[in-house]
Amino acid sequence: MVTCYDASFARIIAHAELDCVLVGDSLGMVVQGRESTLPVTLDEIIYHTNMVRRGAKDIPIISDLPFMSYHSSVGDAISSAGRIMKETSADAVKLEGASDFNLSVIHRLREIGIPVMGHLGLTPQSFHVLGGYKVQGKSKEDQEKLIRDALNLEAAGAFSVVLEMVPANVAKEITTQLQIPTIGIGAGKYVDGQVLVLYDLLGMNPEFTPKFLKKYMNLYQTILESMKQYKRDVETETFPNEENSF
Ligand code: KIV
């Protein structure tokens, strides 16, 4: 699984036969250039989900419920998830955390027929209270809570859980205890699947080098060199040439 935000990348991801894509609220940081995911709106998630679907007709799409779109009441959560399902062709939604309130939201959405993916560990929408973007579940107490939360998400009806930035042994224990699939990001290899932020795995930001990330290419450098070459070609009148002219 990988995140995706537009039709061009969605087409490539579908051709590569990945299992599914996440229209993550990480788009706030990697596409919009914001400091966090908090400003991302429901309208923006809907807009990007529709672009992704145009590029990939058949791939399962999970769309993030953005910050404050599911927090104030179960009714609000239902109408936010309902908008995603009615106004896009997403297949499921994702929300962060396993508070009692979130569990009741998941239970209700499941009853209505909206599949929900959970998200535990580093939940970026709560980075203020988590003290930043760091590994979660280091203490015994926190590890037990993570396991409890994962079991509660499953019992509430989540079809899968993302585990972000948790120790590999904790992710392994959760994966063993759950029937539903775990999807890891910075959670080691003993999970059922992996997810990465598309722009991160393509190497779009040379300054972003977390331990969990593998960059499969240096797209920043490739694009930079292409831009410089294009500029040189235009300035030296090498482009356009006869071949590029009518
Ligand atoms: O928003 C996102 O991209 C995510 C992934 C990091 C799991 O939630």
Residues whose N, C-alpha, C, O or C-beta is under 5 A from the ligand:
A	BS01	KIV	T3 G24 D25 S26 V162 V195
